[in-house]
Amino acid sequence: MKDITCIKKIIIWLPAVIIIIMIFILTFQSPEKTGTLSMEAQEAVVSTVSNVGVERKKLIQCWWYDFNNFRRLAHIVEYFPLGIAVVIPFRIVYKKKPVRLSFLVCALVSLIDQSLKGILPTREFDVKDMVLDLIGYAMGILLTAILIKICSKRKIRDT
């Protein structure tokens, strides 16, 4: 029985571990590769939004279209799923203080990520990026915690 519980814990933490690995892979990419990835993502966003009916000209004039702004905003997108992937196992496995523990783990990942960037010769430590990381994982953690709370209240009410 202990083996099954251990396997369940590993499986439930797997998405968070995969996301953390992806974050660190992006950290170790060369500036050229991250720049190319950012440009491709930016074009994908513009194409998707313009397919929904927004004029491409208007999109290109938006403040977020600036390459540096777009790259900064990517930190929110990068850390949002981490917040979700961390709060769920804390809620299911430990039940106590999942939000606090999730903030702590995500902040630690963000700090390690930025510290690595400070060590790497082609990257730099940036507090602004950490703030955007915080926005991303805070949104993921809080949204997931709210949804879990709503679902658990609904489940109690339905029984």
Residue frames as qw, qx, qy, qz and C-alpha x, y, z in Angstrom:
[[0.000, 0.884, 0.467, 0.000, 0.00, 0.00, 0.00],
 [0.320, -0.766, 0.101, 0.548, 2.89, 2.38, 0.76],
 [0.422, -0.057, 0.593, 0.684, 4.28, 1.81, -2.75],
 [0.169, 0.666, 0.631, 0.361, 1.02, 2.95, -4.34],
 [0.202, -0.925, -0.227, 0.226, 0.91, 6.07, -2.17],
 [0.425, -0.538, 0.341, 0.643, 4.49, 6.89, -3.10],
 [0.350, 0.225, 0.670, 0.615, 3.75, 6.38, -6.81],
 [0.040, 0.838, 0.529, 0.130, 0.67, 8.63, -6.54],
 [0.294, -0.853, -0.008, 0.432, 2.76, 11.37, -4.91],
 [0.420, -0.258, 0.521, 0.697, 5.36, 11.12, -7.66],
 [0.250, 0.483, 0.693, 0.473, 2.70, 11.28, -10.37],
 [0.071, -0.905, -0.417, 0.047, 0.93, 14.24, -8.80],
 [0.317, -0.785, 0.161, 0.507, 4.22, 16.20, -8.56],
 [0.645, 0.119, 0.532, 0.535, 5.32, 15.28, -12.09],
 [0.309, 0.826, 0.337, 0.330, 3.72, 18.29, -13.88],
 [0.263, -0.957, 0.092, 0.084, 5.43, 20.72, -11.49],
 [0.650, -0.421, 0.464, 0.430, 8.79, 19.00, -11.96],
 [0.586, 0.414, 0.510, 0.474, 8.40, 19.07, -15.76],
 [0.116, 0.952, 0.197, 0.201, 7.54, 22.78, -15.72],
 [0.447, -0.826, 0.255, 0.229, 10.54, 23.56, -13.48],
 [0.684, -0.103, 0.526, 0.495, 12.81, 21.62, -15.84],
 [0.436, 0.684, 0.427, 0.399, 11.39, 23.57, -18.80],
 [0.135, -0.991, -0.019, 0.007, 12.02, 26.87, -16.99],
 [0.541, -0.640, 0.419, 0.349, 15.65, 25.92, -16.38],
 [0.659, 0.250, 0.534, 0.467, 16.08, 24.72, -19.97],
 [0.250, 0.892, 0.261, 0.271, 14.91, 28.15, -21.14],
 [0.373, -0.898, 0.163, 0.166, 17.36, 29.75, -18.70],
 [0.607, -0.400, 0.535, 0.430, 20.29, 27.88, -20.21],
 [0.638, 0.610, 0.400, 0.247, 19.32, 28.64, -23.81],
 [0.432, -0.020, 0.155, 0.888, 21.50, 31.03, -25.75],
 [0.157, 0.523, 0.203, -0.813, 20.17, 34.58, -26.21],
 [0.240, 0.213, -0.610, -0.724, 19.75, 33.82, -29.93],
 [0.217, -0.235, -0.936, -0.146, 17.54, 30.78, -29.24],
 [0.030, -0.546, -0.650, 0.528, 15.41, 32.61, -26.66],
 [0.148, 0.439, -0.117, -0.878, 15.11, 35.58, -29.02],
 [0.261, 0.043, -0.771, -0.580, 13.95, 33.33, -31.85],
 [0.178, -0.376, -0.899, 0.135, 11.51, 31.55, -29.54],
 [0.030, 0.533, 0.401, -0.745, 10.14, 34.89, -28.36],
 [0.222, 0.317, -0.371, -0.844, 9.69, 36.14, -31.93],
 [0.262, -0.124, -0.890, -0.351, 7.89, 32.93, -32.91],
 [0.125, -0.482, -0.781, 0.378, 5.62, 33.17, -29.85],
 [0.090, 0.475, 0.117, -0.868, 4.94, 36.84, -30.57],
 [0.275, 0.157, -0.597, -0.737, 3.97, 36.06, -34.16],
 [0.231, -0.274, -0.931, -0.074, 1.75, 33.19, -32.99],
 [0.027, -0.522, -0.583, 0.622, -0.06, 35.51, -30.58],
 [0.186, 0.418, -0.155, -0.876, -0.53, 38.20, -33.23],
 [0.265, 0.028, -0.795, -0.546, -1.75, 35.67, -35.79],
 [0.167, -0.374, -0.898, 0.160, -4.17, 34.07, -33.34],
 [0.037, 0.562, 0.417, -0.713, -5.61, 37.38, -32.17],
 [0.217, 0.362, -0.339, -0.841, -5.85, 38.76, -35.72],
 [0.194, -0.119, -0.909, -0.351, -7.69, 35.57, -36.79],
 [0.067, -0.519, -0.772, 0.361, -10.35, 36.40, -34.21],
 [0.171, 0.830, 0.477, 0.233, -11.00, 39.72, -35.93],
 [0.288, -0.862, 0.025, 0.416, -8.59, 42.27, -34.47],
 [0.575, 0.805, -0.118, 0.085, -6.68, 44.17, -37.13],
 [0.854, -0.007, -0.108, 0.508, -3.00, 43.26, -37.34],
 [0.275, 0.605, -0.072, 0.744, -2.07, 46.97, -37.61],
 [0.488, -0.728, 0.041, -0.480, -3.73, 47.70, -34.27],
 [0.928, -0.344, -0.064, 0.126, -1.98, 44.76, -32.61],
 [0.722, 0.254, -0.102, 0.635, 1.44, 45.85, -33.79],
 [0.029, 0.666, -0.089, 0.740, 0.83, 49.29, -32.25],
 [0.730, -0.634, -0.196, -0.162, 0.02, 47.81, -28.81],
 [0.213, -0.820, 0.488, -0.208, 2.53, 48.37, -25.97],
 [0.805, -0.292, 0.515, -0.045, 2.97, 44.63, -25.46],
 [0.851, 0.514, 0.063, 0.083, 4.06, 44.17, -29.08],
 [0.090, 0.853, -0.499, 0.124, 7.39, 45.82, -28.29],
 [0.769, 0.209, -0.597, 0.093, 9.87, 42.92, -28.27],
 [0.199, 0.269, -0.687, 0.645, 11.28, 43.70, -24.81],
 [0.537, -0.155, 0.309, -0.769, 7.81, 44.07, -23.29],
 [0.874, 0.077, -0.307, -0.367, 6.68, 40.83, -24.92],
 [0.609, 0.240, -0.694, 0.299, 9.71, 38.97, -23.55],
 [0.094, -0.239, 0.603, -0.756, 9.04, 40.33, -20.06],
 [0.708, -0.065, 0.102, -0.695, 5.37, 39.34, -20.21],
 [0.745, 0.173, -0.630, -0.131, 6.46, 35.82, -21.14],
 [0.131, 0.227, -0.798, 0.542, 7.55, 35.41, -17.51],
 [0.567, -0.024, 0.358, -0.741, 3.90, 35.58, -16.45],
 [0.845, 0.224, -0.270, -0.403, 2.95, 32.93, -18.98],
 [0.526, 0.355, -0.747, 0.196, 5.93, 30.80, -17.95],
 [0.046, 0.153, -0.772, 0.616, 5.15, 30.85, -14.22],
 [0.638, -0.094, 0.031, -0.764, 1.33, 30.71, -14.34],
 [0.868, -0.003, -0.439, -0.231, 1.24, 26.94, -14.98],
 [0.426, 0.216, -0.722, 0.501, 3.91, 26.43, -12.32],
 [0.310, -0.204, 0.426, -0.825, 1.59, 27.99, -9.73],
 [0.829, -0.023, -0.125, -0.544, -1.20, 25.63, -10.77],
 [0.805, 0.191, -0.561, 0.040, 1.08, 22.59, -10.88],
 [0.271, 0.246, -0.692, 0.622, 2.44, 23.28, -7.38],
 [0.422, -0.201, 0.348, -0.812, -0.73, 24.20, -5.49],
 [0.832, -0.034, -0.320, -0.451, -2.66, 21.08, -6.58],
 [0.715, 0.047, -0.659, 0.227, -0.25, 18.55, -5.02],
 [0.076, 0.187, -0.567, 0.798, 0.10, 20.64, -1.87],
 [0.587, -0.145, 0.083, -0.792, -3.69, 20.72, -1.58],
 [0.879, -0.005, -0.371, -0.299, -4.17, 17.02, -2.27],
 [0.713, 0.125, -0.601, 0.339, -1.14, 15.56, -0.45],
 [0.329, 0.035, -0.550, 0.767, -0.60, 17.91, 2.49],
 [0.211, -0.715, -0.640, -0.190, -3.95, 19.75, 2.74],
 [0.372, -0.802, -0.236, 0.404, -2.56, 22.33, 5.20],
 [0.120, -0.809, 0.163, 0.552, -1.44, 25.73, 3.94],
 [0.731, 0.308, 0.478, 0.377, -1.26, 24.80, 0.23],
 [0.301, 0.923, 0.126, 0.205, -1.26, 28.44, -0.88],
 [0.314, -0.888, 0.329, 0.063, 1.58, 29.52, 1.41],
 [0.713, -0.274, 0.577, 0.289, 3.70, 26.49, 0.58],
 [0.654, 0.558, 0.417, 0.294, 3.04, 26.97, -3.13],
 [0.120, 0.985, -0.067, 0.101, 4.13, 30.62, -2.97],
 [0.507, -0.707, 0.468, 0.153, 7.28, 29.55, -1.15],
 [0.752, 0.028, 0.574, 0.323, 8.20, 26.86, -3.70],
 [0.520, 0.744, 0.315, 0.276, 7.45, 29.09, -6.71],
 [0.079, -0.981, 0.178, -0.015, 9.39, 32.00, -5.21],
 [0.628, -0.506, 0.537, 0.247, 12.33, 29.68, -4.60],
 [0.713, 0.337, 0.508, 0.347, 12.22, 28.45, -8.22],
 [0.290, 0.926, 0.141, 0.195, 12.09, 32.05, -9.44],
 [0.324, -0.883, 0.329, 0.085, 15.00, 33.06, -7.21],
 [0.713, -0.226, 0.579, 0.326, 17.11, 30.09, -8.35],
 [0.613, 0.606, 0.417, 0.287, 16.23, 30.85, -11.98],
 [0.136, 0.978, -0.033, 0.151, 17.28, 34.50, -11.68],
 [0.522, -0.714, 0.436, 0.164, 20.40, 33.57, -9.69],
 [0.763, 0.088, 0.528, 0.363, 21.43, 31.19, -12.48],
 [0.444, 0.813, 0.241, 0.288, 20.89, 34.02, -14.96],
 [0.204, -0.957, 0.207, 0.004, 23.17, 36.18, -12.81],
 [0.657, -0.443, 0.547, 0.271, 25.91, 33.56, -13.05],
 [0.723, 0.387, 0.481, 0.310, 25.60, 32.83, -16.77],
 [0.353, -0.278, 0.222, 0.865, 27.78, 35.10, -18.94],
 [0.014, 0.247, 0.567, 0.786, 25.05, 35.81, -21.52],
 [0.358, -0.680, -0.588, -0.254, 22.22, 36.44, -19.04],
 [0.093, 0.336, -0.392, 0.851, 21.59, 38.75, -16.09],
 [0.163, -0.430, -0.781, 0.423, 19.76, 38.74, -12.76],
 [0.122, -0.319, -0.253, -0.905, 16.65, 40.92, -13.06],
 [0.119, 0.204, 0.705, -0.669, 14.33, 41.81, -10.17],
 [0.503, 0.255, -0.084, -0.821, 11.66, 43.00, -12.65],
 [0.548, 0.114, -0.762, -0.326, 11.55, 39.48, -14.09],
 [0.185, -0.100, -0.889, 0.407, 11.06, 38.09, -10.58],
 [0.325, 0.244, 0.354, -0.842, 8.10, 40.44, -10.09],
 [0.612, 0.239, -0.388, -0.646, 6.56, 39.18, -13.33],
 [0.392, 0.055, -0.917, 0.047, 7.26, 35.60, -12.22],
 [0.069, 0.157, 0.713, -0.680, 5.40, 36.42, -8.99],
 [0.514, 0.248, 0.014, -0.821, 2.41, 37.76, -10.92],
 [0.580, 0.194, -0.682, -0.401, 2.33, 34.59, -13.02],
 [0.380, -0.058, -0.903, 0.192, 2.51, 32.04, -10.23],
 [0.176, 0.152, 0.542, -0.808, 0.28, 34.12, -7.92],
 [0.592, 0.185, -0.191, -0.761, -2.42, 34.13, -10.58],
 [0.593, 0.106, -0.773, -0.197, -2.05, 30.36, -11.06],
 [0.215, -0.047, -0.840, 0.496, -2.03, 29.58, -7.34],
 [0.267, 0.179, 0.413, -0.852, -4.92, 31.85, -6.40],
 [0.612, 0.161, -0.346, -0.693, -7.12, 30.91, -9.35],
 [0.557, 0.040, -0.828, -0.058, -6.60, 27.20, -8.66],
 [0.100, -0.086, -0.763, 0.633, -7.17, 27.63, -4.90],
 [0.434, 0.163, 0.159, -0.872, -10.42, 29.50, -5.59],
 [0.661, 0.135, -0.533, -0.512, -11.60, 26.83, -8.04],
 [0.411, 0.007, -0.885, 0.220, -10.74, 24.05, -5.58],
 [0.112, 0.122, 0.596, -0.786, -12.65, 25.86, -2.83],
 [0.563, 0.172, -0.105, -0.801, -15.71, 26.37, -5.09],
 [0.635, 0.111, -0.710, -0.285, -15.66, 22.73, -6.20],
 [0.277, -0.033, -0.866, 0.416, -15.31, 21.41, -2.65],
 [0.298, 0.156, 0.416, -0.845, -18.22, 23.60, -1.44],
 [0.637, 0.182, -0.338, -0.669, -20.32, 22.44, -4.37],
 [0.513, 0.088, -0.854, -0.015, -19.43, 18.80, -3.59],
 [0.034, -0.095, -0.761, 0.641, -20.44, 19.25, 0.08],
 [0.445, 0.200, 0.144, -0.861, -23.69, 20.95, -0.95],
 [0.634, 0.186, -0.539, -0.522, -24.55, 18.18, -3.44],
 [0.388, 0.036, -0.909, 0.150, -24.13, 15.38, -0.89]]
